Amino acid sequence: MTDEQLLGRITFNRNVMAGKPVIKGTRLTVDYILGLLAHGATATEIFEEYQGLTPEDLRACLLFATRSLENTSFLPLTAENP
């Protein structure tokens, strides 16, 4: 699946989830799915909880996040200890 096809699985609608990017056909936001993964949920657990999601949907979330950060400069979220 091409990057464009994967990114086509992510959609925006200001009337759905306050305009956050969601997996097409769902109300599952990209940041919610990424948060699940970050906190240790496995793909299998996510698929069991949200039937109808596919591996491509998870890959689309990861690609969307990657593309969103490609040209971004930002400060660390936490201060470094001296």
C-alpha positions as CSV (number, residue, x, y, z in Angstrom):
1,M,0.0,0.0,0.0
2,T,1.4,3.4,-1.0
3,D,1.8,6.3,1.4
4,E,-1.0,8.1,-0.3
5,Q,-3.3,5.2,0.1
6,L,-2.5,4.9,3.8
7,L,-2.9,8.6,4.4
8,G,-6.3,8.4,2.6
9,R,-7.4,6.3,5.6
10,I,-7.1,9.4,7.8
11,T,-9.8,12.1,7.4
12,F,-10.7,15.4,9.0
13,N,-14.1,16.9,9.5
14,R,-14.6,19.9,11.9
15,N,-17.9,18.3,12.9
16,V,-16.4,15.0,14.0
17,M,-14.2,14.8,17.1
18,A,-13.7,18.6,17.0
19,G,-11.8,18.4,13.7
20,K,-9.1,16.0,14.9
21,P,-7.8,13.5,12.4
22,V,-9.7,10.3,12.6
23,I,-9.5,6.9,11.0
24,K,-11.9,7.1,8.1
25,G,-15.4,5.7,8.9
26,T,-14.7,5.8,12.7
27,R,-14.6,8.3,15.5
28,L,-11.2,7.0,16.6
29,T,-8.7,9.8,16.5
30,V,-5.1,9.3,15.4
31,D,-3.8,10.6,18.8
32,Y,-6.0,8.1,20.7
33,I,-4.7,5.2,18.7
34,L,-1.1,6.4,19.1
35,G,-1.7,6.8,22.8
36,L,-2.9,3.2,23.1
37,L,0.2,2.0,21.4
38,A,2.5,4.3,23.5
39,H,1.0,2.8,26.7
40,G,1.6,-0.7,25.6
41,A,-1.5,-1.9,23.9
42,T,-0.7,-4.4,21.2
43,A,-2.2,-4.3,17.7
44,T,-4.1,-7.5,18.6
45,E,-5.6,-5.9,21.6
46,I,-6.7,-2.9,19.6
47,F,-8.2,-5.0,16.9
48,E,-10.1,-7.0,19.5
49,E,-11.5,-3.9,21.1
50,Y,-12.2,-2.0,17.9
51,Q,-13.4,-4.6,15.4
52,G,-13.2,-3.4,11.9
53,L,-9.9,-1.7,12.3
54,T,-7.1,-3.1,10.1
55,P,-3.3,-3.3,10.3
56,E,-3.4,-0.6,7.5
57,D,-5.4,1.7,9.8
58,L,-2.7,1.5,12.5
59,R,0.1,2.0,9.9
60,A,-1.9,5.0,8.6
61,C,-1.9,6.5,12.1
62,L,1.9,6.0,12.4
63,L,2.6,7.4,8.9
64,F,0.3,10.4,9.6
65,A,2.2,11.2,12.8
66,T,5.5,10.8,11.0
67,R,4.5,13.1,8.2
68,S,3.1,15.6,10.7
69,L,6.5,15.9,12.5
70,E,8.8,15.8,9.5
71,N,9.3,19.6,9.3
72,T,8.6,20.5,12.8
73,S,10.9,22.0,15.3
74,F,9.9,21.9,18.9
75,L,11.3,22.0,22.4
76,P,11.5,18.9,24.6
77,L,8.3,18.1,26.6
78,T,10.3,17.9,29.8
79,A,13.2,20.0,31.1
80,E,16.6,18.4,31.2
81,N,18.2,18.0,34.6
82,P,21.4,20.0,35.0
